[in-house]
C-alpha cells in the first residue's frame, strides 16, 4: 500500500515504471497534482483502491484503467 495523500505533492504524475506491481492501494488524494493519469498505471494489476481525489488533474481516464479487474474504488 502507498499512501501519499495530503502531502502537498505538486506537478505531473508522469509516465513511469510503477513498482511494486503487487501494490493493492494507491492514495495520491488531496495534493496539487496536475496533468493526466498516465497510461502506464495499467501495470498495477493488483490495485483494489485508487484515489486521485482533490487534485488538479485534467483529461479523461486512460482506457487502460478499465483493464484493472480488481479495482473497486
VMD Tcl script that draws the C-alpha trace (Angstrom):
set ca {
  {0.00 0.00 0.00}
  {1.17 3.50 -0.81}
  {-0.47 6.44 0.94}
  {0.82 9.82 -0.23}
  {-2.44 11.65 0.42}
  {-2.29 15.16 1.92}
  {1.43 15.58 1.28}
  {1.29 18.78 -0.82}
  {2.81 16.92 -3.77}
  {2.73 19.00 -6.94}
  {3.47 18.58 -10.63}
  {2.54 15.81 -13.01}
  {2.36 12.13 -12.19}
  {4.40 11.24 -15.25}
  {4.57 8.07 -17.29}
  {6.72 5.97 -15.03}
  {7.77 2.40 -14.36}
  {5.35 1.68 -11.49}
  {6.69 -0.57 -8.75}
  {5.78 -2.62 -6.80}
  {3.45 -4.42 -9.14}
  {1.80 -6.12 -6.17}
  {0.51 -2.79 -4.79}
  {-3.18 -3.01 -3.81}
  {-3.85 0.57 -2.68}
  {-2.54 3.84 -4.10}
  {-3.66 7.09 -2.47}
  {-2.48 10.33 -4.07}
  {-5.51 12.33 -2.93}
  {-5.52 15.86 -1.53}
  {-2.35 17.04 -3.26}
  {-1.65 19.53 -6.03}
  {-1.04 17.08 -8.87}
  {-1.90 18.24 -12.38}
  {-1.88 16.85 -15.89}
  {-3.32 13.46 -16.78}
  {-3.27 9.99 -15.25}
  {-0.53 8.08 -17.10}
  {-1.33 5.07 -19.28}
  {1.45 3.14 -17.52}
  {-0.79 2.77 -14.46}
  {-2.18 -0.32 -16.20}
  {0.74 -2.39 -14.89}
  {-0.64 -2.14 -11.35}
  {-2.86 -5.15 -11.94}
  {-3.37 -5.88 -8.23}
  {-4.89 -2.47 -7.45}
  {-8.10 -2.65 -5.45}
  {-8.26 1.04 -4.47}
  {-7.01 4.08 -6.37}
  {-7.58 7.62 -5.09}
  {-6.69 10.77 -7.04}
  {-9.43 12.93 -5.45}
  {-8.91 16.63 -4.78}
  {-6.09 17.27 -7.24}
  {-5.95 19.39 -10.38}
  {-5.88 16.51 -12.88}
  {-7.20 17.11 -16.38}
  {-8.33 14.98 -19.28}
  {-10.10 11.65 -19.37}
  {-9.26 8.45 -17.58}
  {-6.95 6.36 -19.75}
  {-8.90 3.45 -21.19}
  {-6.24 1.08 -19.81}
  {-7.53 1.77 -16.30}
  {-10.58 -0.35 -17.15}
  {-8.24 -3.35 -17.58}
  {-7.57 -3.31 -13.82}
  {-10.01 -6.09 -12.99}
  {-9.58 -5.94 -9.20}
  {-10.13 -2.18 -8.97}
  {-13.27 -1.44 -6.97}
  {-12.75 2.12 -5.68}
}
mol new
graphics top color blue
foreach p $ca { graphics top sphere $p radius 0.5 }
foreach p [lrange $ca 0 end-1] q [lrange $ca 1 end] { graphics top cylinder $p $q radius 0.2 }
display resetview
